[in-house]
Amino acid sequence: MTTRRDLRTAFFGIVSDLNDEREWKDYKTVEICGRSCNVQIRGRFHKWNEWVWDGRCECGGIAGSSRHNRSKDEAAENAIKDLVSKA
């Protein structure tokens, strides 16, 4: 039988996991024009009802970013596209 304590523990575990996703984390390294570029992502709630992903890509002093993406891959891809458009 599930107790209130079990539910509370599960709830705070989920909140903790979501909180960890809110920090910028290295996602992958890509090579653009012979340079190694670092791509980072983070997740967050948008308007408290939608989970979205933000991305950023830094390479050679130029940074690209993306916001409000539906997936990690989309966030990374759009950040890379933004970086390339600025180069």
Secondary structure, 3 states (H helix, E strand, C coil): CCCHHHHHHHHHHHHHHHHHHCCCEEEEEEEECCEEEEEEEEEEEECCCEEEEEEEEEECCEEEEEEEECCHHHHHHHHHHHHHHHC
